[in-house]
């Protein structure tokens, strides 16, 4: 009888340990944190790896404002339209071209340019784009930045909304999110941070 009771208790402990292990791994998966991604318009061979919307002729005059810190991103012009960021291949070929994208998930406007400016990129730790847990996609604002209660909303988001990445280095990052014309902000989790 004692042996049987001990066996039953051992089985119960193993089962409880197994259930706890499952629960723990589920919690770990749910709290995986903010994904960090680096965008590349070209592969290492210099082949374009993004979908092209159109090809035009243009020029570039400075480093990117949207993708601050990137040594391969520029601010360019075609007609009356400013494109930023515009990426150059790691080993540029002739005729020289750049791939301009409004967001990491967008399609490229390829510009044929005569040359690239010799400028140092502006150093910054600011990411290019964010994907939030509420489904909003946001990119760095390159113009006037609205403020709500003293918070500068440096990201323009889908649906006419805006966001500010909350400073920090934690595995799970947050952003303040709301209407640039509103009076309240909501703190949401950042699912993905895109750098260029």
C-alpha positions in Angstrom: 0.0 0.0 0.0 2.8 2.4 0.9 4.6 1.6 -2.4 1.4 2.3 -4.3 0.9 5.6 -2.5 4.5 6.7 -3.1 4.1 5.9 -6.8 0.9 7.9 -7.0 2.5 10.8 -5.3 5.6 10.6 -7.6 3.3 10.6 -10.6 1.3 13.6 -9.3 4.6 15.5 -8.7 5.8 14.7 -12.2 2.4 15.7 -13.7 2.4 19.0 -11.8 6.0 19.7 -12.9 5.0 19.0 -16.5 2.0 21.3 -16.3 4.1 24.0 -14.6 6.6 23.6 -17.4 4.0 24.0 -20.1 2.5 27.0 -18.3 6.0 28.6 -18.0 6.9 28.1 -21.6 3.5 29.6 -22.7 4.2 32.6 -20.5 7.7 32.9 -21.9 6.4 32.8 -25.5 3.7 35.4 -24.7 6.4 37.7 -23.2 8.9 37.2 -26.0 9.4 41.0 -26.1 9.8 43.5 -28.9 11.3 42.1 -32.1 14.3 44.1 -33.5 14.6 44.0 -37.3 17.1 45.6 -39.7 15.9 46.6 -43.1 17.8 45.8 -46.3 16.6 47.0 -49.7 19.4 45.1 -51.4 21.1 41.8 -50.7 24.9 41.4 -50.2 25.4 41.0 -54.0 23.6 44.3 -54.6 20.4 42.8 -56.0 17.2 44.7 -55.1 15.0 42.5 -52.8 12.0 44.7 -52.5 8.9 45.2 -54.7 9.3 48.1 -57.2 6.4 50.4 -57.7 8.0 52.7 -60.3 11.3 53.9 -61.8 12.2 57.6 -62.2 15.1 60.0 -62.5 16.1 62.1 -59.5 18.9 63.4 -57.4 20.0 63.1 -53.7 21.4 65.9 -51.7 21.9 64.8 -48.1 21.7 61.9 -45.7 18.4 60.5 -44.6 16.3 62.2 -41.9 13.9 59.3 -41.6 16.6 56.7 -41.2 19.0 58.6 -39.0 22.4 57.0 -38.6 22.2 54.8 -41.7 25.3 55.1 -43.9 23.4 53.8 -46.9 20.3 56.0 -46.7 19.8 59.4 -48.4 17.2 62.1 -48.9 16.3 62.5 -52.6 14.1 64.4 -55.0 12.3 63.5 -58.2 10.2 66.2 -59.7 8.6 68.0 -56.8 8.5 64.9 -54.6 10.9 64.3 -51.7 11.8 60.7 -51.0 13.3 59.7 -47.7 14.8 57.2 -47.0 16.4 56.2 -50.3 18.8 53.2 -50.0 21.9 52.5 -52.1 23.3 49.0 -52.8 26.4 47.9 -50.9 28.4 47.8 -54.1 26.6 50.4 -56.4 26.7 49.7 -60.1 26.2 52.1 -63.0 23.8 53.6 -63.8 23.6 54.5 -60.1 20.2 53.9 -58.5 18.6 54.2 -55.1 15.5 52.4 -53.7 13.2 54.8 -51.9 10.6 53.4 -49.5 8.0 55.1 -47.3 8.2 52.2 -44.8 9.9 48.8 -44.4 6.7 47.1 -45.6 6.2 49.5 -48.6 7.0 49.3 -52.3 10.1 51.0 -53.7 10.3 54.0 -56.0 13.6 53.4 -57.7 15.4 56.6 -58.7 18.3 56.8 -61.2 20.6 59.4 -59.8 23.8 61.0 -61.2 25.8 60.7 -57.9 25.4 60.6 -54.2 26.4 63.3 -51.8 29.5 62.9 -49.6 27.9 63.5 -46.2 28.2 62.0 -42.8 24.9 60.4 -41.5 23.4 62.1 -38.5 24.1 59.9 -35.5 20.9 58.8 -33.7 19.5 55.8 -31.9 16.0 56.6 -33.2 14.5 53.6 -35.1 13.0 54.1 -38.6 9.6 52.4 -38.0 7.4 50.7 -35.4 4.7 48.1 -35.4 2.5 48.4 -32.4 0.4 45.7 -30.6 -2.8 47.5 -31.5 -2.0 46.9 -35.2 -0.8 50.4 -36.0 2.2 50.9 -38.2 4.3 54.0 -37.7 7.3 55.6 -39.4 9.5 58.5 -38.4 8.1 61.9 -39.0 10.4 64.1 -41.1 8.5 67.3 -40.7 6.8 69.2 -37.9 6.2 66.9 -34.9 3.0 67.4 -32.9 2.9 67.3 -29.1 0.3 66.1 -26.6 0.8 67.0 -23.0 4.5 67.7 -23.7 5.1 64.4 -25.4 6.6 64.8 -28.9 4.9 62.4 -31.2 7.8 61.6 -33.6 6.1 58.8 -35.5 3.3 59.1 -38.0 1.0 56.1 -37.8 -1.8 54.5 -39.9 -5.3 56.0 -39.4 -4.0 59.5 -38.9 -2.6 58.7 -35.5 0.9 59.4 -34.0 3.2 57.8 -31.5 6.3 58.4 -29.4 8.7 55.6 -28.5 9.1 55.5 -24.7 12.8 55.7 -23.9 14.3 52.5 -22.4 16.4 49.4 -23.1 14.0 46.7 -21.8 13.3 43.6 -23.9 9.7 44.8 -24.3 9.4 48.4 -25.4 6.4 50.7 -25.3 5.0 53.7 -27.2 2.6 56.5 -26.3 -0.1 56.5 -29.0 -2.9 58.8 -29.9 -4.4 61.4 -32.2 -2.0 64.3 -32.8 -5.0 66.6 -32.4 -6.2 64.9 -29.3 -5.7 65.4 -25.6 -5.0 61.9 -24.4 -2.3 59.2 -25.1 -2.5 55.5 -24.6 0.5 53.4 -23.8 0.8 50.3 -26.0 3.4 47.6 -26.5 5.8 47.8 -29.5 5.7 44.5 -31.4 8.5 45.3 -33.8 11.2 48.0 -34.1 12.7 48.5 -37.6 16.1 50.0 -38.1 17.8 50.9 -41.4 
